[in-house]
Each structure stands twice: as C-alpha cells, then as structure tokens.
C-alpha cells in the first residue's frame, strides 16, 4: 500500500478523535526511507519555567521503504501517537515503552481490537524488503541452467568485474547461458551488487517482467557491446 502524507494526516485525525478525545494537535508529518524503524515520534527538550525538562517541537515520521499492510500502517501511526500523547502532556514514563505507554497501548488494543506492541522496529524480514526506490542503471546478468532453473546477478558497472563473472559462471558445466542487460528497474535495487559467483534464483516470468524495456548487451568474453 502506498503511504502518503495526506493519508497519514487523515488517519491521525481519525484516531485522535477516536482514541485521544481529539486533544492532540496536528504535528508535522514526514516520510522516511530508513531501514531500522517503521515509525518514530521525534521531539526536542528544553528547561521549562518550573525548572523541569519539557518536550516540544514534535514531528511524526512514517517509513515508506518497507512494504506494510494497511493494518500495520495504522498500528504504526497509533503507536507513535501514544508516544506523542505522553510527550505532549509532559508525562514521565518509566522508560520509552514503560508503564504509561503500556497502559494506553493495552487499553487501545482491548477497546478497538488493535494489535499494538512494544517493539516497533522493523523485523529482519522487513529489513530484507527495504529497498532503495530511486532508479539506478544496473548491469543484470540472467543465468540459465541446463536443469531449467533461471536466476539473476546484479553486477558492478566495471568491465573487468563483469567479464570475470561472465566467464567464470559460463564455464560452470551446469550453466547453459548468460545474458546481460542494462536496467533501471528498482526491483533490482534489492539485490547485492558484487561479482561473487552467486545467482539469485527466480521465476523467469518475474525476471523478464522487470527486464521489459531493458537494454540487452552482447558479450564475447573479452568485451561488451551495447546496442545503439
């Protein structure tokens, strides 16, 4: 699901009325492409007139790099709204997810059937999904095996490295062919860029779907010729 600032604002207002009696002021909302968190409520600290530390200048950041379901996005927003509620009201909790946080979280889960949890960092599987969404031209080797398997390898855009991989893998008796492409499809951003003799096995339809419109390159083992 695509996450946008208008969507987050809409959900913030909805949950604010529903769960926080409409008492949380709207705060700046930003999108993030970090790999380590799903959402975060940031703030600054200063010494107030009473000499106590107070929190101010709140902002909400929501991750757009990791693919989340609608329920996960909503739970992320609510989770950070609890942090905002505690900070905005200058409440002193026992820890980042201490007694006050857990009390509010448990009440929301029970009353509204949510699935909020203390841990709100991205999981290992979600980190694997986190990909750069910018377009970069990459050299993609499609490797076909005699047993019918197909796979890909993203290679450095350096001629010696490409030739080393091409000649090394093609010499393996299990390999039937290697085809080189130049592609800027963001699908390939998720794969390591190296010349190690390794192949990521994928369905051929999936491979060719993302190579549609890519430039095919010819290689004779000594040089690479690009189509003009």
C-alpha positions as CSV (number, residue, x, y, z in Angstrom):
1,X,0.0,0.0,0.0
2,X,1.3,3.5,-0.9
3,X,1.8,5.7,2.1
4,X,1.2,9.5,1.6
5,X,1.2,12.5,4.0
6,X,-2.5,13.2,3.3
7,X,-3.3,9.6,4.2
8,X,-1.3,9.8,7.5
9,X,-3.0,13.1,8.4
10,X,-6.4,11.6,7.7
11,X,-5.6,8.6,9.9
12,X,-4.1,10.8,12.6
13,X,-7.3,12.9,12.8
14,X,-9.5,9.8,12.8
15,X,-7.5,8.1,15.6
16,X,-7.1,11.4,17.5
17,X,-10.9,11.7,17.8
18,X,-11.5,8.0,18.4
19,X,-8.7,7.2,20.9
20,X,-7.4,10.5,22.3
21,X,-10.5,12.6,22.7
22,X,-9.3,14.9,19.9
23,X,-6.8,16.6,22.2
24,X,-3.7,16.0,20.2
25,X,-2.8,19.0,18.0
26,X,-1.8,18.1,14.4
27,X,2.0,17.9,14.1
28,X,4.4,18.0,11.2
29,X,4.3,14.7,9.3
30,X,7.3,13.4,7.3
31,X,8.0,10.3,5.2
32,X,11.2,8.3,5.8
33,X,13.1,5.6,3.9
34,X,15.0,4.3,6.9
35,X,15.6,0.6,7.3
36,X,15.5,0.4,11.1
37,X,12.1,1.7,12.1
38,X,8.5,1.7,11.0
39,X,7.6,5.0,12.6
40,X,9.0,7.4,15.1
41,X,7.8,10.4,17.0
42,X,10.6,13.0,17.4
43,X,10.8,16.0,19.7
44,X,13.2,18.4,21.3
45,X,13.9,19.1,25.0
46,X,14.3,22.3,27.0
47,X,14.1,23.5,30.6
48,X,10.7,25.0,31.4
49,X,9.9,27.9,33.6
50,X,9.4,25.5,36.5
51,X,12.9,24.2,36.0
52,X,11.8,20.9,34.7
53,X,12.7,19.4,31.3
54,X,9.8,19.7,28.8
55,X,9.4,18.3,25.4
56,X,8.4,20.3,22.4
57,X,8.6,20.6,18.6
58,X,7.1,17.2,17.9
59,X,7.1,15.5,14.5
60,X,5.9,12.2,13.2
61,X,7.9,10.1,10.7
62,X,6.5,7.1,8.9
63,X,8.5,4.6,6.9
64,X,7.7,4.3,3.2
65,X,10.6,2.0,2.3
66,X,9.2,-1.2,3.9
67,X,6.0,-2.6,2.4
68,X,3.3,-2.7,5.1
69,X,-0.3,-3.8,5.2
70,X,-3.0,-1.2,5.9
71,X,-3.4,-2.6,9.5
72,X,0.4,-2.3,10.1
73,X,0.4,1.2,8.8
74,X,-2.5,2.2,11.1
75,X,-0.8,0.4,14.1
76,X,2.4,2.3,13.4
77,X,0.6,5.6,13.4
78,X,-1.3,4.8,16.6
79,X,1.9,3.6,18.3
80,X,3.7,6.9,17.6
81,X,0.6,8.8,18.7
82,X,0.9,7.2,22.1
83,X,4.4,8.5,22.3
84,X,3.1,11.9,21.2
85,X,0.4,11.8,23.8
86,X,2.9,11.0,26.6
87,X,5.3,13.7,25.4
88,X,2.8,16.4,24.7
89,X,1.2,16.0,28.1
90,X,4.7,16.1,29.7
91,X,4.2,12.7,31.4
92,X,7.1,11.0,32.9
93,X,7.1,7.3,32.0
94,X,9.4,4.6,33.5
95,X,11.0,4.0,30.1
96,X,10.4,4.6,26.4
97,X,7.8,1.9,26.5
98,X,7.2,2.0,30.2
99,X,4.1,1.7,32.4
100,X,2.2,4.6,31.0
101,X,2.8,3.6,27.4
102,X,1.8,0.0,28.1
103,X,-1.4,1.1,29.9
104,X,-2.5,3.3,27.0
105,X,-1.5,0.6,24.4
106,X,-3.3,-2.2,26.2
107,X,-6.5,-0.1,26.6
108,X,-6.5,0.7,22.9
109,X,-5.9,-2.9,21.9
110,X,-8.7,-4.1,24.1
111,X,-11.2,-1.5,23.2
112,X,-10.5,-1.2,19.5
113,X,-9.2,-4.6,18.6
114,X,-5.8,-3.3,17.5
115,X,-2.5,-5.3,17.6
116,X,-0.1,-2.7,19.0
117,X,3.1,-4.0,20.6
118,X,6.0,-2.5,22.5
119,X,8.6,-3.4,19.8
120,X,8.2,-1.2,16.8
121,X,11.4,-1.7,14.9
122,X,11.5,-3.3,11.5
123,X,11.9,-7.1,11.6
124,X,14.6,-9.0,9.8
125,X,12.2,-9.9,7.0
126,X,11.0,-6.3,6.7
127,X,14.6,-5.1,6.5
128,X,15.1,-7.5,3.6
129,X,12.2,-5.9,1.9
130,X,13.6,-2.4,2.4
131,X,14.8,-1.3,-1.0
132,X,16.1,1.9,-2.5
133,X,13.2,3.3,-4.5
134,X,15.4,5.5,-6.7
135,X,16.2,4.4,-10.2
136,X,19.8,3.4,-10.9
137,X,21.1,1.8,-14.0
138,X,22.5,-1.6,-13.1
139,X,24.1,-4.5,-15.1
140,X,21.9,-7.5,-14.6
141,X,23.1,-11.0,-15.6
142,X,20.4,-13.6,-16.3
143,X,21.8,-17.0,-15.8
144,X,20.1,-20.1,-17.3
145,X,20.9,-23.7,-16.2
146,X,20.6,-26.9,-18.1
147,X,18.1,-28.2,-15.5
148,X,15.7,-25.4,-16.3
149,X,16.4,-23.1,-13.4
150,X,16.9,-19.3,-14.0
151,X,18.4,-16.7,-11.8
152,X,19.9,-13.2,-11.8
153,X,23.0,-11.5,-10.6
154,X,23.4,-7.7,-10.2
155,X,27.0,-6.8,-11.2
156,X,29.2,-3.7,-10.7
157,X,29.3,-1.5,-13.7
158,X,33.0,-2.2,-14.2
159,X,34.2,-4.1,-17.2
160,X,36.8,-6.4,-15.5
161,X,34.2,-7.4,-12.9
162,X,31.5,-8.1,-15.4
163,X,33.9,-10.2,-17.6
164,X,35.2,-12.1,-14.5
165,X,31.7,-13.1,-13.5
166,X,30.6,-13.8,-17.1
167,X,33.5,-16.1,-17.9
168,X,33.6,-17.7,-14.5
169,X,29.9,-18.6,-14.3
170,X,29.7,-19.6,-18.0
171,X,32.5,-22.1,-17.5
172,X,30.4,-24.0,-15.0
173,X,29.0,-27.2,-16.5
174,X,25.6,-26.6,-15.0
175,X,25.2,-23.2,-16.8
176,X,23.7,-23.1,-20.3
177,X,23.8,-19.4,-21.0
178,X,24.2,-15.9,-19.6
179,X,22.5,-12.8,-20.9
180,X,23.5,-9.3,-19.8
181,X,21.1,-6.4,-19.5
182,X,21.3,-2.7,-18.5
183,X,18.2,-1.9,-16.4
184,X,17.0,0.9,-14.2
185,X,14.0,-1.1,-12.7
186,X,14.0,-0.5,-9.0
187,X,13.2,-4.2,-8.5
188,X,16.9,-4.9,-8.9
189,X,17.9,-2.5,-6.1
190,X,17.2,-5.2,-3.5
191,X,19.9,-7.5,-4.7
192,X,23.6,-7.2,-3.6
193,X,25.9,-5.6,-6.2
194,X,29.0,-7.7,-6.5
195,X,30.9,-10.1,-8.8
196,X,30.9,-13.1,-6.5
197,X,29.9,-16.3,-8.2
198,X,26.3,-16.4,-7.0
199,X,22.9,-16.5,-8.5
200,X,19.5,-15.5,-7.0
201,X,17.0,-18.0,-8.4
202,X,13.7,-16.5,-9.6
203,X,10.8,-17.4,-11.8
204,X,11.6,-16.5,-15.4
205,X,8.3,-14.6,-15.8
206,X,9.2,-12.5,-12.8
207,X,12.7,-11.8,-14.2
208,X,11.5,-10.8,-17.7
209,X,8.7,-8.7,-16.3
210,X,11.2,-6.4,-14.6
211,X,13.6,-6.5,-17.6
212,X,10.9,-5.3,-20.0
213,X,12.4,-2.4,-22.0
214,X,15.9,-3.1,-20.6
215,X,18.9,-2.8,-23.0
216,X,20.4,-6.2,-23.8
217,X,24.2,-6.3,-24.2
218,X,26.3,-8.7,-26.1
219,X,29.5,-10.2,-24.6
220,X,32.1,-12.4,-26.2
221,X,34.1,-13.0,-23.0
222,X,36.5,-10.2,-23.9
223,X,34.4,-7.2,-24.5
224,X,30.8,-5.9,-24.1
225,X,28.9,-4.4,-27.0
226,X,25.9,-2.2,-26.2
227,X,23.1,-1.7,-28.7
228,X,22.9,1.8,-30.1
